Amino acid sequence: MAGANRPDTDREFVAELRAATDQFLAAVDAWEAGYRKYYRLADPARKVSADLEEPEKVYAASRRRLSVLAPRARGLCFKYGLTDPWTGLLRTSLGQYAPQDRAESAISRTERQRVNECAILLAEACAGFQAEAAMGNEEAESAPRRWYRRLLDFFY
């Protein structure tokens, strides 16, 4: 069921997820900048102003790409015991407030920080588990451990 452009390993997937997330956040920022610039020129009958059509297309494409990756990202978060920030990220609604009412972005700094932190932790977890799998559990168990390592393992 693997497609031609679908990553096989978790490490490749996390790299693609980070790229898609960065593209999505950049698209949100570009859309909001255009929205602030052309807010008063928007026609109330049309949902999207003519000046916002290009940022809207980029936002929709990046959102679709991230929504395709979100289920596997949720599974990896569950596998490694992390909270899933991508579900909330995809529920972001743009243009809900007028620029005069709210100066903040639709995606807060805290939410952006949680997404970046989770992506970093996923990358570390995928790299760490692949290194252990390559080494093999039999070799790790058969190697003698020093007394202070056993003591640390016992308490921590």
C-alpha positions in Angstrom: 0.0 0.0 0.0 3.0 2.2 0.0 2.7 4.9 -2.7 5.5 6.2 -4.9 6.1 9.3 -2.7 5.0 7.9 0.6 7.9 7.6 3.1 8.7 4.1 4.3 10.5 4.7 7.6 9.3 6.8 10.5 12.4 9.0 10.2 11.6 9.9 6.6 7.9 10.5 7.6 8.9 12.8 10.4 11.1 14.9 8.1 8.1 15.2 5.6 5.8 16.0 8.5 8.1 18.8 9.7 8.3 20.2 6.1 4.5 20.1 5.7 4.0 21.7 9.1 6.4 24.5 8.2 4.7 25.0 4.9 1.3 25.1 6.6 2.4 27.7 9.2 4.0 29.9 6.5 0.7 29.6 4.4 -1.3 30.7 7.5 1.0 33.7 8.0 0.8 34.7 4.4 -3.0 34.4 4.4 -3.3 36.5 7.5 -0.9 39.2 6.1 -3.0 39.4 3.0 -6.2 39.4 5.1 -5.0 42.4 7.1 -3.9 44.2 4.0 -7.1 43.7 1.9 -9.7 43.3 4.7 -11.6 46.5 3.8 -11.6 45.7 0.1 -13.3 42.4 0.5 -16.8 42.0 -1.1 -19.3 40.7 1.5 -21.0 38.5 -1.1 -17.8 36.6 -1.9 -16.2 34.5 0.8 -12.6 35.3 -0.5 -11.4 38.5 -1.9 -9.8 38.5 -5.4 -6.6 39.6 -3.7 -6.7 36.7 -1.3 -7.3 34.0 -3.9 -3.6 33.0 -4.2 -2.9 32.8 -0.5 -6.1 30.9 -0.1 -5.0 28.3 -2.7 -1.6 27.9 -1.0 -3.3 27.6 2.4 -5.8 25.0 1.1 -3.0 22.9 -0.5 -0.8 23.0 2.5 -3.7 22.1 4.8 -4.6 19.1 2.5 -1.0 17.9 2.6 -0.9 18.2 6.4 -4.3 16.5 6.9 -3.0 13.5 4.9 -0.1 13.2 7.2 -2.0 13.8 10.4 -3.3 10.3 11.1 0.2 8.7 10.9 1.5 11.5 13.0 -1.2 10.8 15.6 -0.1 7.2 15.6 3.5 8.0 16.1 2.6 10.4 19.0 0.7 7.6 20.6 3.5 5.1 20.0 6.1 7.4 21.7 3.8 8.8 24.4 3.6 12.3 23.1 0.6 14.6 22.9 -0.8 15.2 19.4 -0.8 18.9 18.4 -1.7 18.3 14.7 -5.4 17.7 15.3 -5.8 21.1 16.9 -3.6 22.7 14.2 -5.9 21.4 11.5 -9.0 22.9 13.2 -7.7 26.4 12.8 -10.2 28.8 11.2 -8.9 31.8 9.4 -10.7 35.1 9.0 -12.9 34.6 12.1 -12.1 38.0 13.5 -11.6 41.3 11.9 -8.0 42.7 12.0 -9.3 45.5 14.2 -10.7 43.1 16.8 -7.7 40.8 17.1 -4.1 41.4 16.3 -2.8 37.8 17.1 -2.4 35.0 14.7 -5.1 32.3 14.4 -2.3 29.9 15.6 -0.8 31.1 18.8 2.9 31.1 19.7 2.2 28.4 22.3 0.5 26.1 19.8 3.4 26.7 17.3 5.9 25.9 20.1 4.0 22.6 20.9 4.0 21.6 17.3 7.7 22.2 16.9 8.6 20.5 20.2 6.5 17.5 19.2 8.2 17.3 15.8 11.6 17.5 17.4 10.8 14.8 20.0 9.3 12.5 17.3 12.5 12.9 15.2 14.6 12.0 18.3 12.5 9.1 19.2 12.5 7.7 15.6 16.2 8.0 15.3 16.8 6.5 18.8 14.7 3.5 18.3 16.2 2.8 14.8 19.7 2.9 16.3 18.7 0.4 19.0 17.0 -1.9 16.4 20.1 -1.8 14.2 22.3 -2.7 17.2 20.1 -5.6 18.2 18.7 -6.3 21.6 20.8 -9.5 22.1 24.1 -7.6 21.8 22.9 -4.9 24.2 21.8 -7.5 26.8 24.9 -9.7 26.6 27.4 -6.8 27.0 28.6 -6.5 30.6 27.5 -3.3 32.3 29.7 -1.5 34.8 28.6 -1.3 38.4 27.7 2.4 38.3 25.6 1.9 35.2 23.7 -0.9 37.0 23.2 1.4 40.0 21.8 4.2 37.8 19.6 1.8 35.9 18.2 0.5 39.2 17.2 3.9 40.5 16.4 5.7 37.2 
